[in-house]
Every structure is written in C-alpha cells, then in structure tokens.
Amino acid sequence: MNDLSPILKVENLKKFFVVRKNILDQKKSTVQAIDGVSFHIDEGETLGLVGESGCGKTTVGRTIVRLYKPTSGHVHFRAEENSVDITSMSPTELKIIRRQMQIIYQDPYSSLNPRMTIGTLLTEPMIVHRIGSKDERTERVLSMLKAVGMKADHVKRYPHEFSGGQRQRIAIARALILHPRLVVADEPVSALDVSIQAQVLNLLEDLQQEFGLTYLFIAHNLSVVKHISDRIAVMYLGKIVELARTEDLFLRPRHPYTEALMSAIPVPDPDLKMHRITLLGDVPSPINPPSGCRFHPRCKYVRARCSSEEPELMDLGGGQFSACHFSEELRLEAISN
C-alpha cells in the first residue's frame, strides 16, 4: 500500500438489466444486479468480494473493467498518476486503459480458445496492443509461463492437453502478459479441485509480490477469501452490507448476513463449536427486492424498522462498515482462529 490515492475508486455504481419473459412479451422487467455499490482498493492490496450466487459480485467485476456499461455511477482508475473515470470512456480510450486492467475468469475450460496453441493465446494480447517485436513477444511468453509454473515446451500444445489447474495457470499468464496493475479475479479457483485451489491461491499471492499487482478477488467461499484478502466486502442482493479488514471481519462480524456466511465455514478444531445458521427461504429476486433492508426477510434479528427503512453503510470506526440498523448493539458469533 502507499500514500497515493486509491488505484480504484467505485462510487455509487449501478447496473440494471432490462429483461422480458420471452421474445413475444411486451412487458419489461428490470434486474437490479448492482444497486449503489461503493468501495476503493489501494495499490498492492487485495480486496475480497464475497456473497451468495446471484448477489451481483461478478457483475461488479465485469462492470469495473467495462465489459458491461454501468447504468450510473463512477469508476475512477488511477492510470499512472492521473485518475480517469472509465464509465465515460470511448472504445479507443478503453483499449489503452485495458492494458492496465485485466480479468481472470472462473472457468478455464471455456475462457481459452481450444483452436489456439498456448503460445498463440499468450501472444495475441501483445499483438492487439502492439507490444514488442516478434522475438520480444516470444521472450515474454516464455518468461510468463515460467512465472506461473508451466514449461517452455507448452507453447506448442493446446488447452485440451492440460488439466484444469494447468489451464487456470495459463489463463492467469494470459491476464498478466500485458503487465497490468489491476486484476479482477472472478472466482478463479471455484472450478478447481480442492487439492489444486491452495496451489493457485499461493501462486496468485506470489505473482502479486513479483509484479506489484492489485487484486479484486471475487468468490462465494468466505474461507478462500480469508486466505488471500487484506480487506473483505460482503455483498447481498446488489449491495455491500459489510466491509472490513479481514482480521476484524473474522474477529467481530457486524452484519447478520456475514455471521450466517461465517457459520458455514468448517472449523478444523473439534473443541470449537460453531452454531450453524440456516437462512430461511431463497435469495429474493433482484427484479423485485424487498423494501427496507434487503436481508430482513431472512434475518433472525429482524425488527419493525428493518422492513421499512433501508440502512446506510455506516462507518463503525477502524475501517469497518456495516449496513445494519443495529450493528453497534448486536453481538454476533465469530471465528477468531
């Protein structure tokens, strides 16, 4: 981390999708995938973004790198020393910025073109951005393969010849081949065997140190996010409900949804008993979210105020924020080890 302004600052970001039940249906509905998300990431930091499937966390990542155009809000990225708002950039301007912002996708089986060799897959981004001569590109490809734990002779092979873990290493190499400053890692280990996940997480941490990377690490598994993140943002139904330093979040969660997520983490200590919290019902539809606090239909601490008044993301001090009316009086169960 440094004393400069954050490398990324997201302000009141919203992304709504207009949908129809079918092509003949004239009635349109609006999916509120992201509804007023704000956070920042300091240079060299890893911010974990966690939540259930359908909460909008992947949409946040893709909107930040402008794969989706936001409905409203701002995404300020510090390109070198100048901060730019990428939400209003033209395609030409975005092409320049995307050298510094890359994304790692969840599924390495579908994110790599099966008709391209590994060498071609890694060379293509440099050709698009006109980086280096042919020999310089070849040298960078071999260097990046070595950095992610692959061999030089892999350049002539195709994606189907590798295991899932190896494919994700190749996908990571492709994301880093342009030497970006910010990487959005969209559930990069969730499609991998558990035995491989730790290896890839450790690789990401090593690459962060080697190349000075900043990560937005998206996952649904709170224990995975704990392993790699400096801070964690907890997301529910399009909104951030808690944001804190990793150690503070696990020592004392301040939102009931965080407590519920934490209770589902297996604890490798037979003497430490966690009370498993089972959330009632399914996640409400983002087409018609509940009034007031969006979590109140499933919250065991719900009170009358929760259904009528939407809580703001309040600063509780020490870098911890919570969107709960009763954050300061609830004593929620935590994992301290």
C-alpha positions as CSV (number, residue, x, y, z in Angstrom):
1,M,0.0,0.0,0.0
2,N,1.1,3.6,-0.5
3,D,0.2,7.1,0.4
4,L,-1.2,7.9,-3.1
5,S,-4.9,8.0,-3.9
6,P,-6.5,4.5,-4.3
7,I,-5.8,2.8,-7.6
8,L,-9.5,2.1,-8.0
9,K,-12.4,4.0,-6.5
10,V,-16.0,2.9,-7.2
11,E,-18.8,5.4,-6.4
12,N,-22.5,4.5,-6.2
13,L,-22.2,2.0,-9.1
14,K,-25.4,0.7,-10.5
15,K,-26.0,-1.9,-13.2
16,F,-29.6,-2.7,-14.2
17,F,-30.6,-5.2,-16.9
18,V,-33.9,-5.0,-18.8
19,V,-35.4,-8.4,-19.4
20,R,-38.5,-10.0,-20.9
21,K,-40.0,-13.4,-20.1
22,N,-39.9,-14.2,-23.8
23,I,-39.5,-12.5,-27.1
24,L,-43.2,-12.0,-27.6
25,D,-43.8,-10.5,-24.2
26,Q,-44.1,-6.7,-24.4
27,K,-43.8,-6.2,-20.6
28,K,-40.2,-5.5,-19.5
29,S,-38.7,-6.0,-16.0
30,T,-35.6,-4.6,-14.5
31,V,-33.0,-6.7,-12.8
32,Q,-31.2,-4.6,-10.2
33,A,-27.9,-6.5,-10.4
34,I,-25.8,-3.8,-8.7
35,D,-27.6,-1.0,-6.8
36,G,-25.3,1.6,-5.3
37,V,-22.0,-0.1,-4.7
38,S,-19.1,2.0,-3.4
39,F,-15.6,1.0,-2.3
40,H,-11.9,1.6,-3.0
41,I,-8.8,-0.5,-3.5
42,D,-5.3,0.7,-2.6
43,E,-2.4,-0.1,-4.8
44,G,-0.9,-3.5,-3.9
45,E,-4.0,-4.5,-1.9
46,T,-6.3,-7.5,-2.3
47,L,-10.0,-6.7,-1.7
48,G,-12.1,-9.8,-1.5
49,L,-15.7,-9.5,-2.7
50,V,-17.9,-12.3,-1.3
51,G,-21.5,-13.4,-1.4
52,E,-24.0,-16.0,-2.5
53,S,-24.6,-16.8,-6.1
54,G,-26.7,-14.1,-7.7
55,C,-25.7,-11.3,-5.4
56,G,-24.1,-9.3,-8.2
57,K,-20.4,-9.7,-7.4
58,T,-19.4,-11.0,-10.9
59,T,-21.4,-8.1,-12.4
60,V,-19.4,-5.7,-10.2
61,G,-16.1,-7.1,-11.6
62,R,-17.2,-7.0,-15.2
63,T,-18.7,-3.5,-14.9
64,I,-15.4,-2.2,-13.4
65,V,-13.5,-3.4,-16.5
66,R,-16.3,-2.1,-18.7
67,L,-17.4,-5.5,-20.1
68,Y,-20.7,-4.1,-19.0
69,K,-21.6,-0.5,-19.3
70,P,-22.9,0.8,-16.0
71,T,-26.4,2.2,-15.6
72,S,-25.0,5.0,-13.4
73,G,-22.1,5.7,-11.0
74,H,-18.4,6.2,-11.5
75,V,-15.3,4.0,-11.6
76,H,-12.2,6.0,-11.1
77,F,-8.9,4.2,-12.1
78,R,-5.5,5.7,-11.4
79,A,-3.7,5.2,-14.7
80,E,-0.1,6.0,-13.8
81,E,-0.5,9.3,-11.8
82,N,-3.8,10.5,-13.4
83,S,-7.2,9.3,-12.2
84,V,-9.7,8.6,-15.0
85,D,-13.4,7.8,-15.0
86,I,-13.7,4.7,-17.2
87,T,-17.5,4.8,-17.2
88,S,-17.5,7.6,-19.7
89,M,-14.6,6.5,-21.9
90,S,-14.8,5.8,-25.7
91,P,-13.8,2.3,-27.0
92,T,-10.4,3.8,-28.2
93,E,-9.7,5.2,-24.7
94,L,-10.8,1.9,-23.1
95,K,-8.3,-0.1,-25.2
96,I,-5.4,1.9,-23.8
97,I,-6.7,1.5,-20.2
98,R,-7.3,-2.2,-20.6
99,R,-3.6,-2.8,-20.8
100,Q,-3.6,-1.9,-17.1
101,M,-6.8,-3.7,-16.1
102,Q,-7.3,-7.4,-16.8
103,I,-9.7,-10.1,-15.7
104,I,-9.3,-13.8,-14.8
105,Y,-12.4,-15.8,-15.5
106,Q,-13.9,-18.6,-13.4
107,D,-13.9,-21.4,-15.9
108,P,-10.5,-22.1,-17.6
109,Y,-12.3,-24.7,-19.9
110,S,-14.4,-22.0,-21.6
111,S,-12.1,-19.0,-21.3
112,L,-9.3,-20.4,-23.5
113,N,-9.8,-20.8,-27.3
114,P,-9.4,-24.5,-28.0
115,R,-8.2,-23.9,-31.5
116,M,-5.2,-21.8,-30.4
117,T,-1.9,-23.1,-29.1
118,I,-0.8,-21.7,-25.7
119,G,1.9,-19.7,-27.4
120,T,-0.7,-18.0,-29.7
121,L,-3.1,-17.4,-26.8
122,L,-0.4,-15.6,-24.9
123,T,1.0,-13.7,-27.9
124,E,-2.4,-12.4,-29.1
125,P,-2.9,-9.7,-26.4
126,M,0.6,-8.2,-27.2
127,I,-0.2,-8.2,-31.0
128,V,-3.5,-6.4,-30.3
129,H,-1.8,-3.7,-28.2
130,R,1.3,-3.6,-30.5
131,I,3.8,-4.5,-27.8
132,G,7.3,-5.5,-28.7
133,S,8.9,-7.3,-31.7
134,K,8.3,-10.9,-32.5
135,D,11.4,-12.0,-30.6
136,E,10.4,-9.8,-27.6
137,R,6.9,-11.3,-27.5
138,T,8.3,-14.8,-27.6
139,E,10.7,-14.0,-24.7
140,R,7.8,-12.5,-22.6
141,V,5.6,-15.6,-23.3
142,L,8.3,-18.0,-22.1
143,S,9.1,-15.8,-19.1
144,M,5.4,-15.6,-18.1
145,L,4.9,-19.4,-18.5
146,K,7.8,-19.9,-16.1
147,A,6.3,-17.4,-13.7
148,V,3.1,-19.4,-13.5
149,G,4.8,-22.8,-13.1
150,M,4.5,-24.0,-16.7
151,K,7.2,-25.3,-19.1
152,A,8.6,-23.6,-22.2
153,D,7.6,-26.5,-24.5
154,H,4.0,-26.0,-23.5
155,V,3.7,-23.2,-26.1
156,K,3.0,-25.6,-28.9
157,R,0.3,-27.5,-27.1
158,Y,-3.5,-26.9,-27.0
159,P,-5.7,-26.2,-24.0
160,H,-7.4,-29.6,-24.0
161,E,-4.0,-31.2,-23.3
162,F,-3.8,-29.7,-19.8
163,S,-5.6,-30.3,-16.5
164,G,-8.0,-27.8,-15.0
165,G,-5.3,-26.4,-12.7
166,Q,-2.8,-26.0,-15.5
167,R,-5.4,-24.3,-17.7
168,Q,-6.1,-21.8,-15.0
169,R,-2.4,-21.1,-14.7
170,I,-2.4,-20.4,-18.5
171,A,-5.4,-18.1,-18.1
172,I,-3.5,-16.3,-15.3
173,A,-0.5,-16.0,-17.6
174,R,-2.7,-14.5,-20.3
175,A,-4.2,-11.9,-17.9
176,L,-0.7,-10.9,-16.8
177,I,1.1,-10.9,-20.1
178,L,0.4,-7.2,-20.6
179,H,1.8,-6.4,-17.2
180,P,-1.4,-4.9,-15.8
181,R,-1.7,-3.1,-12.5
182,L,-5.2,-4.2,-11.5
183,V,-6.5,-7.7,-11.9
184,V,-10.2,-8.7,-11.4
185,A,-10.1,-12.4,-10.4
186,D,-13.6,-13.7,-10.9
187,E,-13.9,-16.9,-8.8
188,P,-10.5,-18.1,-10.2
189,V,-10.4,-21.3,-8.0
190,S,-14.1,-22.3,-7.7
191,A,-14.0,-24.6,-10.8
192,L,-10.9,-26.4,-9.5
193,D,-10.4,-29.4,-7.3
194,V,-9.9,-28.6,-3.6
195,S,-6.4,-30.0,-3.7
196,I,-5.5,-27.6,-6.5
197,Q,-7.2,-24.5,-5.1
198,A,-4.5,-23.7,-2.5
199,Q,-1.7,-24.0,-5.1
200,V,-3.4,-21.5,-7.3
201,L,-4.1,-19.1,-4.4
202,N,-0.4,-19.3,-3.4
203,L,0.6,-18.7,-7.0
204,L,-1.6,-15.5,-7.1
205,E,0.0,-14.2,-3.9
206,D,3.5,-14.9,-5.3
207,L,2.7,-13.1,-8.6
208,Q,1.2,-10.2,-6.7
209,Q,4.6,-9.7,-4.9
210,E,6.6,-10.3,-8.1
211,F,4.7,-7.9,-10.4
212,G,3.2,-5.4,-7.9
213,L,-0.4,-6.4,-8.6
214,T,-3.6,-5.1,-7.1
215,Y,-6.5,-7.6,-6.9
216,L,-10.3,-7.6,-6.7
217,F,-10.8,-11.2,-5.7
218,I,-14.4,-12.4,-6.2
219,A,-15.6,-15.6,-4.5
220,H,-18.6,-17.2,-2.8
221,N,-16.4,-19.0,-0.3
222,L,-15.5,-16.9,2.7
223,S,-12.7,-19.1,3.8
224,V,-11.0,-18.8,0.4
225,V,-11.3,-15.0,0.5
226,K,-9.9,-15.0,4.0
227,H,-6.7,-16.7,2.8
228,I,-5.8,-14.1,0.2
229,S,-7.5,-10.8,1.1
230,D,-6.4,-7.7,3.0
231,R,-10.0,-6.5,3.3
232,I,-13.3,-8.1,2.6
233,A,-16.5,-6.7,1.2
234,V,-19.6,-8.8,1.8
235,M,-22.4,-8.4,-0.8
236,Y,-26.0,-9.3,-0.7
237,L,-28.6,-8.7,-3.4
238,G,-26.8,-6.0,-5.3
239,K,-25.5,-4.1,-2.2
240,I,-22.4,-4.2,0.0
241,V,-23.6,-5.0,3.6
242,E,-20.2,-5.1,5.3
243,L,-16.7,-4.0,4.6
244,A,-13.7,-4.5,6.9
245,R,-10.1,-5.6,7.3
246,T,-10.0,-9.4,7.1
247,E,-8.9,-10.0,10.7
248,D,-11.5,-7.6,12.0
249,L,-14.3,-9.2,10.0
250,F,-13.5,-12.7,11.4
251,L,-12.9,-11.4,14.9
252,R,-16.1,-9.5,15.1
253,P,-18.6,-9.5,12.2
254,R,-21.1,-6.6,12.3
255,H,-23.8,-7.7,9.9
256,P,-26.1,-10.7,10.4
257,Y,-25.5,-11.9,6.9
258,T,-21.8,-12.1,7.5
259,E,-22.4,-14.1,10.6
260,A,-24.5,-16.6,8.6
261,L,-21.8,-16.9,5.9
262,M,-19.2,-17.4,8.6
263,S,-21.2,-20.1,10.4
264,A,-21.0,-22.3,7.2
265,I,-17.2,-22.4,7.3
266,P,-15.8,-25.8,8.5
267,V,-13.6,-25.2,11.6
268,P,-10.7,-27.7,11.9
269,D,-10.9,-27.8,15.7
270,P,-13.1,-30.4,17.3
271,D,-13.3,-28.3,20.5
272,L,-14.5,-25.2,18.8
273,K,-18.2,-25.5,18.1
274,M,-19.9,-23.0,15.7
275,H,-23.7,-22.8,15.7
276,R,-24.7,-23.2,12.0
277,I,-27.2,-20.5,10.9
278,T,-29.7,-21.7,8.3
279,L,-31.1,-18.8,6.4
280,L,-34.8,-19.2,5.7
281,G,-36.0,-19.1,2.1
282,D,-34.1,-18.3,-1.1
283,V,-32.4,-15.0,-2.0
284,P,-35.2,-12.6,-3.1
285,S,-35.4,-11.7,-6.7
286,P,-33.3,-8.7,-7.9
287,I,-36.3,-7.8,-10.1
288,N,-38.4,-7.1,-7.0
289,P,-36.1,-6.7,-4.0
290,P,-37.6,-6.3,-0.5
291,S,-38.3,-2.9,0.9
292,G,-36.1,-1.6,3.7
293,C,-33.1,-3.8,4.5
294,R,-32.9,-6.4,1.7
295,F,-31.8,-9.0,4.1
296,H,-34.6,-8.6,6.6
297,P,-36.9,-11.5,5.2
298,R,-34.1,-13.9,6.1
299,C,-32.6,-12.3,9.2
300,K,-33.2,-13.8,12.7
301,Y,-32.6,-10.4,14.3
302,V,-35.3,-8.6,12.3
303,R,-37.3,-5.7,13.8
304,A,-40.1,-3.5,12.6
305,R,-37.7,-0.8,11.4
306,C,-35.8,-3.2,9.1
307,S,-38.8,-3.7,6.7
308,S,-39.5,0.0,6.2
309,E,-36.1,1.8,6.4
310,E,-33.1,1.0,4.2
311,P,-29.9,1.1,6.3
312,E,-26.9,3.0,5.0
313,L,-23.3,1.5,5.0
314,M,-22.2,3.1,8.3
315,D,-18.6,3.8,9.4
316,L,-18.2,1.9,12.7
317,G,-14.6,3.0,13.1
318,G,-11.3,1.2,12.5
319,G,-12.1,0.8,8.8
320,Q,-15.2,-1.3,9.4
321,F,-18.5,-0.6,7.8
322,S,-21.9,-2.2,8.1
323,A,-25.3,-1.7,6.6
324,C,-27.4,-2.8,9.6
325,H,-29.5,-0.5,11.8
326,F,-28.4,-2.5,14.9
327,S,-24.7,-3.1,14.1
328,E,-23.5,-1.4,17.3
329,E,-25.7,-3.4,19.7
330,L,-25.7,-6.9,18.1
331,R,-23.1,-9.4,19.4
332,L,-22.6,-11.8,16.5
333,E,-20.7,-15.1,16.6
334,A,-17.3,-15.0,15.0
335,I,-14.3,-17.2,14.1
336,S,-11.2,-15.9,15.8
337,N,-8.7,-18.7,14.9
